[in-house]
Amino acid sequence: MTTSKETEWMNHPRLRKLVMAINELTLAERLTLVKGLVPAIADELSDTEYERFVDSIRLKGERFHEAQSHPGEGRAVRKIPGERDLEGR
């Protein structure tokens, strides 16, 4: 979990603790948890913001799979853009 100017206000230690605890659940339990969060997230976002959120989740998974299939190659040779690339950081 990285920090940026946009996320400096967040309680990163607390979030890390939650993520670590959630990752101890089974895959089915984690998927159920994510599905349970979606309605409240969608409710607080406009349609455009929600689409960007869904796209960012898809890219996160694609980027992870790309990194896993090309270990040790680093960011520079990856084809799928990361958050830093998309945000211009």
All heavy atoms as an XYZ file, in Angstrom:
717
protein
N       0.855     -1.165      0.000
C       0.000      0.000      0.000
C       0.904      1.231      0.000
O       1.728      1.402      0.880
C      -0.873     -0.028      1.251
C      -2.045      0.886      1.189
S      -3.166      0.653      2.603
C      -3.716     -1.003      2.373
N       0.771      2.053     -1.008
C       1.613      3.237     -1.107
C       0.811      4.470     -0.753
O      -0.414      4.457     -0.762
C       2.183      3.386     -2.532
O       1.089      3.492     -3.448
C       3.048      2.194     -2.908
N       1.524      5.523     -0.457
C       0.858      6.779     -0.122
C       1.143      7.806     -1.213
O       2.133      7.732     -1.921
C       1.345      7.332      1.234
O       2.751      7.532      1.168
C       1.014      6.389      2.356
N       0.259      8.752     -1.330
C       0.413      9.870     -2.258
C      -0.227     11.084     -1.598
O      -0.843     10.973     -0.533
C      -0.259      9.559     -3.596
O      -1.664      9.483     -3.418
N      -0.111     12.231     -2.236
C      -0.734     13.439     -1.693
C      -2.238     13.248     -1.512
O      -2.819     13.772     -0.581
C      -0.453     14.632     -2.609
C       0.988     15.063     -2.607
C       1.214     16.202     -3.573
C       2.701     16.521     -3.618
N       3.000     17.531     -4.632
N      -2.836     12.459     -2.425
C      -4.279     12.241     -2.376
C      -4.703     11.361     -1.206
O      -5.860     11.378     -0.792
C      -4.768     11.601     -3.682
C      -4.664     12.491     -4.903
C      -3.258     12.529     -5.502
O      -2.405     11.692     -5.135
O      -3.013     13.408     -6.337
N      -3.774     10.566     -0.657
C      -4.141      9.620      0.405
C      -3.406      9.865      1.718
O      -3.484      9.030      2.623
C      -3.879      8.172     -0.047
O      -2.477      7.977     -0.256
C      -4.647      7.836     -1.315
N      -2.719     10.994      1.840
C      -1.971     11.282      3.075
C      -2.860     11.285      4.316
O      -2.422     10.925      5.402
C      -1.261     12.641      2.964
C      -0.048     12.625      2.095
C       0.574     14.008      1.975
O      -0.122     15.018      2.156
O       1.768     14.048      1.692
N      -4.101     11.673      4.160
C      -5.026     11.791      5.288
C      -5.521     10.454      5.816
O      -6.067     10.368      6.913
C      -6.236     12.649      4.880
C      -6.995     12.059      3.730
C      -6.754     12.268      2.406
C      -8.071     11.127      3.794
N      -7.635     11.525      1.634
C      -8.452     10.817      2.462
C      -8.760     10.517      4.834
C      -9.484      9.937      2.163
C      -9.787      9.650      4.526
C     -10.144      9.369      3.218
N      -5.320      9.397      5.042
C      -5.840      8.084      5.436
C      -5.020      7.457      6.558
O      -3.833      7.734      6.699
C      -5.830      7.131      4.231
C      -6.777      7.506      3.154
S      -6.677      6.283      1.827
C      -7.787      7.011      0.653
N      -5.663      6.607      7.322
C      -5.005      5.889      8.414
C      -4.414      4.597      7.825
O      -5.013      3.531      7.900
C      -6.023      5.582      9.519
C      -5.393      4.937     10.723
O      -4.305      4.387     10.659
N      -6.090      5.011     11.848
N      -3.221      4.713      7.222
C      -2.620      3.579      6.518
C      -2.320      2.381      7.419
O      -2.561      1.242      6.995
C      -1.376      4.033      5.745
C      -1.721      4.903      4.581
N      -2.153      4.398      3.388
C      -1.726      6.251      4.447
C      -2.406      5.396      2.561
N      -2.151      6.528      3.171
N      -1.817      2.572      8.634
C      -1.612      1.395      9.494
C      -2.916      0.634      9.748
O      -2.943     -0.595      9.738
C      -1.033      1.975     10.781
C      -0.362      3.244     10.344
C      -1.247      3.779      9.247
N      -3.993      1.354      9.970
C      -5.299      0.714     10.199
C      -5.758     -0.034      8.945
O      -6.250     -1.164      9.027
C      -6.328      1.762     10.601
C      -7.686      1.180     10.896
C      -8.622      2.254     11.399
N      -9.949      1.698     11.584
C     -11.063      2.365     11.331
N     -11.017      3.605     10.909
N     -12.226      1.805     11.532
N      -5.582      0.597      7.784
C      -5.973     -0.053      6.532
C      -5.139     -1.312      6.289
O      -5.675     -2.347      5.884
C      -5.826      0.913      5.360
C      -6.822      2.073      5.332
C      -6.460      3.061      4.229
C      -8.237      1.563      5.165
N      -3.831     -1.240      6.538
C      -2.979     -2.420      6.368
C      -3.435     -3.560      7.277
O      -3.473     -4.712      6.867
C      -1.520     -2.075      6.666
C      -0.808     -1.463      5.508
C       0.690     -1.323      5.760
N       1.209     -0.283      4.901
C       1.346      0.985      5.241
N       1.040      1.380      6.444
N       1.812      1.862      4.385
N      -3.784     -3.209      8.524
C      -4.246     -4.216      9.477
C      -5.531     -4.873      8.982
O      -5.685     -6.100      9.049
C      -4.458     -3.570     10.848
C      -4.793     -4.540     11.945
C      -4.883     -3.827     13.287
C      -5.252     -4.812     14.375
N      -5.353     -4.163     15.690
N      -6.458     -4.071      8.461
C      -7.701     -4.614      7.906
C      -7.422     -5.520      6.712
O      -7.978     -6.619      6.615
C      -8.638     -3.477      7.478
C      -9.374     -2.746      8.580
C     -10.015     -1.476      8.043
C     -10.414     -3.647      9.219
N      -6.561     -5.067      5.805
C      -6.248     -5.865      4.617
C      -5.604     -7.186      5.020
O      -5.955     -8.247      4.487
C      -5.340     -5.071      3.643
C      -4.776     -5.970      2.554
C      -6.115     -3.908      3.035
N      -4.685     -7.144      5.964
C      -4.025     -8.374      6.410
C      -5.043     -9.335      7.023
O      -5.011    -10.537      6.748
C      -2.903     -8.054      7.392
C      -1.704     -7.388      6.716
S      -0.436     -6.792      7.858
C       0.038     -8.311      8.652
N      -5.965     -8.828      7.830
C      -6.987     -9.677      8.451
C      -7.925    -10.255      7.382
O      -8.265    -11.441      7.423
C      -7.776     -8.892      9.491
N      -8.317     -9.431      6.441
C      -9.222     -9.885      5.384
C      -8.551    -10.942      4.520
O      -9.187    -11.917      4.098
C      -9.710     -8.685      4.546
C     -10.658     -7.829      5.391
C     -10.380     -9.143      3.253
C     -10.935     -6.455      4.839
N      -7.260    -10.789      4.265
C      -6.547    -11.765      3.439
C      -6.412    -13.126      4.110
O      -6.061    -14.106      3.458
C      -5.181    -11.223      3.017
C      -5.298    -10.266      1.854
O      -6.224    -10.345      1.057
N      -4.356     -9.348      1.768
N      -6.726    -13.221      5.387
C      -6.738    -14.507      6.084
C      -8.032    -15.275      5.830
O      -8.115    -16.474      6.095
C      -6.531    -14.310      7.585
C      -5.130    -13.814      7.925
C      -4.936    -13.550      9.405
O      -5.841    -13.864     10.208
O      -3.877    -13.016      9.756
N      -9.050    -14.588      5.277
C     -10.316    -15.240      4.946
C     -10.139    -16.099      3.701
O      -9.188    -15.931      2.941
C     -11.401    -14.181      4.682
C     -11.748    -13.238      5.823
C     -12.691    -12.141      5.335
C     -12.345    -14.001      6.988
N     -11.074    -16.983      3.463
C     -11.047    -17.786      2.239
C     -11.346    -16.883      1.048
O     -11.885    -15.773      1.204
C     -12.105    -18.909      2.276
O     -13.408    -18.297      2.263
C     -11.932    -19.805      3.493
N     -11.048    -17.373     -0.140
C     -11.357    -16.616     -1.353
C     -12.851    -16.311     -1.424
O     -13.245    -15.175     -1.705
C     -10.914    -17.379     -2.604
C     -11.318    -16.754     -3.932
C     -10.739    -15.349     -4.080
C     -10.907    -17.650     -5.079
N     -13.696    -17.293     -1.163
C     -15.147    -17.083     -1.215
C     -15.582    -15.996     -0.235
O     -16.429    -15.163     -0.554
C     -15.878    -18.391     -0.929
N     -14.999    -15.994      0.949
C     -15.344    -14.973      1.950
C     -14.875    -13.590      1.496
O     -15.595    -12.596      1.673
C     -14.722    -15.330      3.294
C     -15.353    -16.550      3.952
C     -14.565    -17.081      5.128
O     -13.308    -16.985      5.150
O     -15.210    -17.628      6.048
N     -13.684    -13.513      0.905
C     -13.172    -12.218      0.425
C     -14.032    -11.692     -0.719
O     -14.340    -10.489     -0.764
C     -11.710    -12.335      0.004
C     -10.780    -12.587      1.176
C      -9.307    -12.442      0.832
N      -8.876    -13.092     -0.373
C      -8.381    -14.340     -0.457
N      -8.261    -15.074      0.643
N      -7.993    -14.830     -1.609
N     -14.435    -12.570     -1.635
C     -15.298    -12.142     -2.732
C     -16.652    -11.648     -2.218
O     -17.172    -10.630     -2.688
C     -15.497    -13.285     -3.730
C     -14.280    -13.656     -4.570
C     -14.543    -14.931     -5.346
C     -13.892    -12.527     -5.496
N     -17.197    -12.348     -1.244
C     -18.465    -11.931     -0.634
C     -18.314    -10.565      0.033
O     -19.192     -9.705     -0.090
C     -18.947    -12.986      0.373
O     -19.155    -14.220     -0.325
C     -20.232    -12.561      1.062
N     -17.204    -10.361      0.710
C     -16.942     -9.071      1.355
C     -16.879     -7.946      0.327
O     -17.513     -6.899      0.505
C     -15.627     -9.138      2.147
C     -15.188     -7.848      2.823
C     -16.185     -7.426      3.895
C     -13.811     -8.017      3.426
N     -16.152     -8.163     -0.761
C     -16.059     -7.141     -1.809
C     -17.436     -6.849     -2.384
O     -17.821     -5.682     -2.543
C     -15.066     -7.574     -2.915
C     -15.157     -6.646     -4.125
C     -13.644     -7.607     -2.370
N     -18.194     -7.894     -2.682
C     -19.544     -7.699     -3.224
C     -20.430     -6.939     -2.243
O     -21.290     -6.149     -2.649
C     -20.176     -9.040     -3.585
C     -19.544     -9.688     -4.789
C     -20.153    -11.055     -5.041
C     -19.475    -11.773     -6.176
N     -20.061    -13.110     -6.396
N     -20.215     -7.162     -0.954
C     -20.986     -6.457      0.050
C     -20.641     -4.978      0.140
O     -21.477     -4.160      0.530
N     -19.423     -4.611     -0.244
C     -18.992     -3.214     -0.212
C     -19.460     -2.423     -1.428
O     -19.613     -1.198     -1.357
C     -17.458     -3.139     -0.133
C     -16.823     -3.641      1.157
C     -15.306     -3.716      1.000
C     -17.209     -2.766      2.335
N     -19.697     -3.103     -2.537
C     -20.001     -2.425     -3.797
C     -21.225     -1.511     -3.726
O     -21.149     -0.370     -4.182
C     -20.120     -3.437     -4.958
C     -20.709     -2.797     -6.206
C     -18.751     -4.035     -5.256
N     -22.363     -1.919     -3.187
C     -23.521     -1.020     -3.186
C     -23.249      0.327     -2.494
O     -23.634      1.380     -3.018
C     -24.597     -1.816     -2.456
C     -24.231     -3.244     -2.713
C     -22.729     -3.257     -2.676
N     -22.585      0.311     -1.354
C     -22.308      1.565     -0.652
C     -21.318      2.424     -1.430
O     -21.437      3.655     -1.458
C     -21.784      1.282      0.752
N     -20.347      1.779     -2.073
C     -19.388      2.525     -2.901
C     -20.117      3.141     -4.090
O     -19.966      4.336     -4.376
C     -18.245      1.596     -3.369
C     -17.382      1.201     -2.178
C     -17.409      2.272     -4.452
C     -16.376      0.100     -2.460
N     -20.916      2.356     -4.781
C     -21.652      2.848     -5.951
C     -22.590      3.982     -5.574
O     -22.762      4.935     -6.346
C     -22.425      1.707     -6.600
N     -23.183      3.898     -4.398
C     -24.123      4.922     -3.944
C     -23.451      6.277     -3.758
O     -24.076      7.311     -3.946
C     -24.785      4.473     -2.637
C     -25.886      5.397     -2.208
O     -26.755      5.725     -3.048
O     -25.891      5.800     -1.023
N     -22.172      6.274     -3.406
C     -21.464      7.531     -3.141
C     -20.728      8.085     -4.355
O     -20.122      9.154     -4.270
C     -20.486      7.341     -1.982
C     -21.201      7.081     -0.666
C     -20.266      7.107      0.527
O     -19.343      7.934      0.550
O     -20.479      6.276      1.432
N     -20.763      7.375     -5.479
C     -20.078      7.814     -6.687
C     -21.080      8.119     -7.795
O     -22.136      7.493     -7.869
C     -19.119      6.718     -7.186
C     -17.996      6.292     -6.251
C     -17.237      5.111     -6.840
C     -17.037      7.452     -5.997
N     -20.698      9.050     -8.662
C     -21.502      9.268     -9.862
C     -21.286      8.072    -10.788
O     -20.389      7.251    -10.562
C     -21.059     10.556    -10.568
O     -19.755     10.379    -11.116
N     -22.085      7.988    -11.833
C     -21.922      6.885    -12.788
C     -20.520      6.888    -13.390
O     -19.881      5.840    -13.513
C     -22.962      6.969    -13.908
C     -24.368      6.657    -13.425
O     -24.520      6.117    -12.300
O     -25.324      6.966    -14.170
N     -20.023      8.061    -13.743
C     -18.680      8.176    -14.331
C     -17.604      7.782    -13.328
O     -16.669      7.045    -13.670
C     -18.436      9.616    -14.821
O     -19.446      9.953    -15.778
C     -17.067      9.766    -15.451
N     -17.739      8.247    -12.100
C     -16.769      7.883    -11.064
C     -16.789      6.391    -10.789
O     -15.738      5.781    -10.589
C     -17.066      8.643     -9.766
C     -16.799     10.118     -9.839
C     -17.355     10.873     -8.644
O     -18.420     10.466     -8.109
O     -16.729     11.868     -8.236
N     -17.964      5.789    -10.794
C     -18.078      4.350    -10.559
C     -17.382      3.571    -11.681
O     -16.661      2.606    -11.422
C     -19.539      3.921    -10.420
C     -19.661      2.449    -10.157
C     -19.351      1.926     -8.909
C     -20.036      1.570    -11.162
C     -19.414      0.561     -8.664
C     -20.105      0.207    -10.921
C     -19.795     -0.289     -9.676
O     -19.854     -1.636     -9.450
N     -17.599      3.990    -12.921
C     -16.933      3.330    -14.050
C     -15.416      3.426    -13.919
O     -14.700      2.455    -14.179
C     -17.395      3.922    -15.385
C     -18.807      3.536    -15.765
C     -19.002      2.034    -15.873
O     -18.122      1.338    -16.420
O     -20.040      1.544    -15.394
N     -14.907      4.587    -13.501
C     -13.457      4.738    -13.295
C     -12.976      3.820    -12.184
O     -11.900      3.226    -12.270
C     -13.101      6.192    -12.985
C     -13.045      7.068    -14.208
C     -12.340      8.373    -13.959
N     -12.888      9.110    -12.838
C     -13.632     10.201    -12.946
N     -13.921     10.700    -14.124
N     -14.090     10.801    -11.873
N     -13.761      3.680    -11.126
C     -13.414      2.783    -10.017
C     -13.327      1.344    -10.509
O     -12.348      0.645    -10.244
C     -14.458      2.917     -8.891
C     -14.396      1.812     -7.876
C     -13.336      1.741     -6.983
C     -15.384      0.845     -7.819
C     -13.269      0.716     -6.049
C     -15.329     -0.181     -6.890
C     -14.257     -0.244     -6.003
N     -14.340      0.895    -11.245
C     -14.350     -0.474    -11.761
C     -13.161     -0.689    -12.696
O     -12.478     -1.714    -12.623
C     -15.696     -0.779    -12.476
C     -15.643     -2.104    -13.215
C     -16.836     -0.781    -11.467
N     -12.877      0.282    -13.555
C     -11.723      0.180    -14.451
C     -10.423      0.081    -13.664
O      -9.529     -0.681    -14.030
C     -11.655      1.371    -15.395
C     -12.720      1.339    -16.477
O     -13.314      0.262    -16.704
O     -12.955      2.397    -17.101
N     -10.317      0.844    -12.575
C      -9.083      0.812    -11.780
C      -8.886     -0.543    -11.100
O      -7.762     -1.035    -11.001
C      -9.059      1.939    -10.744
O      -9.974      1.700     -9.688
N      -9.969     -1.167    -10.679
C      -9.888     -2.506    -10.077
C      -9.458     -3.526    -11.129
O      -8.595     -4.376    -10.882
C     -11.238     -2.911     -9.440
C     -11.629     -1.956     -8.317
C     -11.207     -4.359     -8.953
C     -10.654     -1.887     -7.167
N     -10.045     -3.430    -12.328
C      -9.675     -4.338    -13.413
C      -8.195     -4.189    -13.757
O      -7.463     -5.177    -13.860
C     -10.529     -4.064    -14.657
C     -10.217     -4.994    -15.836
C     -11.000     -4.622    -17.093
N     -10.938     -3.213    -17.434
C      -9.897     -2.621    -18.027
N      -8.818     -3.308    -18.333
N      -9.924     -1.337    -18.305
N      -7.729     -2.946    -13.889
C      -6.317     -2.707    -14.201
C      -5.398     -3.224    -13.102
O      -4.317     -3.750    -13.382
C      -6.065     -1.213    -14.421
C      -6.374     -0.679    -15.807
C      -6.220      0.844    -15.839
C      -5.492     -1.311    -16.853
N      -5.818     -3.061    -11.853
C      -5.011     -3.553    -10.729
C      -4.799     -5.061    -10.852
O      -3.681     -5.556    -10.677
C      -5.715     -3.210     -9.411
C      -4.956     -3.530     -8.171
C      -3.949     -2.444     -7.891
C      -3.396     -2.572     -6.496
N      -2.377     -1.592     -6.244
N      -5.865     -5.796    -11.166
C      -5.755     -7.244    -11.341
C      -4.914     -7.618    -12.548
O      -4.074     -8.519    -12.478
N      -5.114     -6.924    -13.656
C      -4.331     -7.209    -14.861
C      -2.851     -6.931    -14.629
O      -1.992     -7.683    -15.059
C      -4.848     -6.386    -16.037
C      -6.198     -6.838    -16.547
C      -6.734     -5.951    -17.658
O      -6.045     -4.994    -18.078
O      -7.861     -6.214    -18.113
N      -2.570     -5.834    -13.953
C      -1.180     -5.462    -13.671
C      -0.538     -6.511    -12.750
O       0.620     -6.879    -12.935
C      -1.151     -4.083    -13.005
C       0.237     -3.583    -12.762
C       0.487     -2.329    -13.534
N       1.727     -1.724    -13.090
C       2.725     -1.482    -13.898
N       2.636     -1.753    -15.171
N       3.827     -0.931    -13.451
N      -1.282     -6.985    -11.774
C      -0.770     -8.020    -10.880
C      -0.434     -9.287    -11.660
O       0.644     -9.860    -11.506
C      -1.786     -8.328     -9.769
C      -1.365     -9.469     -8.898
C      -0.440     -9.273     -7.889
C      -1.872    -10.740     -9.104
C      -0.028    -10.327     -7.090
C      -1.468    -11.806     -8.312
C      -0.546    -11.595     -7.307
N      -1.359     -9.723    -12.517
C      -1.121    -10.938    -13.302
C       0.069    -10.760    -14.250
O       0.864    -11.690    -14.432
C      -2.371    -11.345    -14.087
C      -3.402    -12.005    -13.227
N      -3.240    -13.260    -12.697
C      -4.610    -11.576    -12.806
C      -4.297    -13.574    -11.978
N      -5.142    -12.569    -12.019
N       0.205     -9.582    -14.828
C       1.339     -9.317    -15.707
C       2.653     -9.388    -14.932
O       3.619    -10.002    -15.390
C       1.184     -7.941    -16.362
C       2.305     -7.615    -17.333
C       2.162     -6.242    -17.945
O       1.815     -5.292    -17.205
O       2.411     -6.116    -19.145
N       2.680     -8.797    -13.748
C       3.895     -8.827    -12.922
C       4.226    -10.260    -12.505
O       5.399    -10.656    -12.511
C       3.720     -7.942    -11.694
N       3.212    -11.035    -12.144
C       3.421    -12.426    -11.733
C       3.988    -13.272    -12.874
O       4.773    -14.178    -12.647
C       2.115    -13.048    -11.245
C       1.613    -12.492     -9.930
C       2.492    -12.860     -8.767
O       3.344    -12.097     -8.366
N       2.294    -14.037     -8.237
N       3.569    -12.978    -14.089
C       4.022    -13.781    -15.225
C       5.369    -13.321    -15.783
O       5.935    -13.986    -16.646
C       2.967    -13.785    -16.335
O       2.790    -12.493    -16.873
N       5.883    -12.193    -15.281
C       7.180    -11.675    -15.717
C       8.005    -11.245    -14.498
O       8.357    -10.071    -14.352
C       6.993    -10.483    -16.660
C       6.256    -10.814    -17.907
N       4.891    -10.694    -18.009
C       6.679    -11.299    -19.097
C       4.515    -11.074    -19.212
N       5.585    -11.450    -19.892
N       8.317    -12.177    -13.613
C       9.032    -11.818    -12.379
C      10.419    -11.229    -12.665
O      11.105    -11.651    -13.591
C       9.142    -13.144    -11.625
C       9.015    -14.193    -12.670
C       8.138    -13.622    -13.742
N      10.758    -10.225    -11.876
C      12.087     -9.627    -11.949
C      12.297     -8.657    -13.095
O      13.386     -8.119    -13.254
N      11.279     -8.409    -13.898
C      11.452     -7.522    -15.053
C      11.210     -6.056    -14.720
O      11.650     -5.179    -15.442
C      10.553     -7.962    -16.207
C      10.974     -9.306    -16.786
C      10.126     -9.703    -17.975
O       9.411     -8.853    -18.538
O      10.182    -10.886    -18.343
N      10.473     -5.780    -13.662
C      10.248     -4.393    -13.250
C       9.159     -3.673    -14.033
O       8.663     -4.158    -15.043
N       8.837     -2.484    -13.521
C       7.748     -1.680    -14.088
C       8.002     -1.225    -15.519
O       7.093     -1.119    -16.312
C       7.557     -0.399    -13.249
C       6.890     -0.564    -11.959
C       6.822      0.750    -11.186
N       7.110      1.924    -11.992
C       6.363      3.005    -12.052
N       5.306      3.101    -11.316
N       6.690      4.022    -12.800
N       9.247     -0.892    -15.825
C       9.564     -0.259    -17.105
C       9.177     -1.104    -18.314
O       8.834     -0.558    -19.364
C      11.052      0.080    -17.162
N       9.215     -2.421    -18.185
C       8.929     -3.281    -19.341
C       7.481     -3.764    -19.387
O       7.104     -4.453    -20.327
C       9.887     -4.500    -19.380
C      11.317     -4.051    -19.550
C       9.736     -5.353    -18.144
N       6.668     -3.383    -18.431
C       5.274     -3.829    -18.423
C       4.450     -3.057    -19.438
O       4.681     -1.886    -19.707
C       4.680     -3.677    -17.025
C       5.381     -4.595    -16.039
C       4.593     -4.758    -14.773
N       5.420     -5.476    -13.821
C       5.625     -5.083    -12.574
N       5.034     -4.013    -12.103
N       6.390     -5.788    -11.782
N       3.470     -3.726    -19.994
C       2.605     -3.118    -21.009
C       1.352     -2.470    -20.400
O       0.841     -1.502    -20.919
C       2.169     -4.184    -22.016
C       3.315     -4.966    -22.632
C       3.384     -4.740    -24.104
C       4.426     -5.590    -24.793
N       5.774     -5.325    -24.464
N       0.858     -3.039    -19.302
C      -0.358     -2.528    -18.667
C       0.015     -1.346    -17.763
O       0.887     -1.483    -16.904
C      -1.059     -3.639    -17.859
C      -1.462     -4.779    -18.810
C      -2.295     -3.090    -17.126
C      -1.955     -6.023    -18.111
N      -0.616     -0.191    -17.964
C      -0.267      0.968    -17.147
C      -0.644      0.779    -15.688
O      -1.648      0.139    -15.371
C      -1.072      2.112    -17.767
C      -2.219      1.439    -18.441
C      -1.717      0.082    -18.874
N       0.166      1.322    -14.800
C      -0.116      1.277    -13.372
C      -0.769      2.571    -12.915
O      -0.946      3.509    -13.697
N      -1.108      2.637    -11.629
C      -1.744      3.824    -11.063
C      -0.878      5.063    -11.258
O      -1.382      6.128    -11.581
C      -2.029      3.621     -9.580
C      -3.104      2.594     -9.300
C      -3.272      2.318     -7.808
O      -2.692      3.047     -6.985
O      -3.978      1.360     -7.484
N       0.427      4.926    -11.039
C       1.330      6.063    -11.195
C       1.298      6.596    -12.610
O       1.305      7.808    -12.833
C       2.756      5.662    -10.828
C       2.952      5.356     -9.377
C       4.391      4.973     -9.106
N       4.539      4.556     -7.737
C       5.160      3.462     -7.355
N       5.728      2.683     -8.239
N       5.232      3.145     -6.087
N       1.268      5.678    -13.586
C       1.226      6.096    -14.995
C      -0.064      6.847    -15.292
O      -0.060      7.898    -15.931
C       1.319      4.876    -15.913
C       2.591      4.066    -15.682
O       3.666      4.667    -15.585
O       2.479      2.828    -15.565
N      -1.175      6.298    -14.847
C      -2.483      6.895    -15.128
C      -2.677      8.234    -14.422
O      -3.332      9.121    -14.944
C      -3.601      5.930    -14.733
C      -3.631      4.610    -15.523
C      -4.679      3.679    -14.947
C      -3.880      4.862    -16.993
N      -2.084      8.372    -13.239
C      -2.229      9.614    -12.472
C      -1.123     10.616    -12.777
O      -1.128     11.719    -12.258
C      -2.225      9.289    -10.969
C      -3.439      8.478    -10.544
C      -3.345      8.009     -9.100
O      -2.326      8.301     -8.428
O      -4.280      7.336     -8.637
N      -0.151     10.213    -13.606
C       0.942     11.132    -13.965
C       1.941     11.350    -12.846
O       2.584     12.388    -12.780
N       2.103     10.326    -11.954
C       3.065     10.463    -10.862
C       4.387      9.866    -11.272
O       4.528      9.023    -12.049
C       2.569      9.730     -9.606
C       1.367     10.360     -9.000
C       1.029      9.756     -7.651
N       0.226      8.549     -7.828
C       0.302      7.489     -7.048
N       1.118      7.449     -6.044
N      -0.456      6.444     -7.257
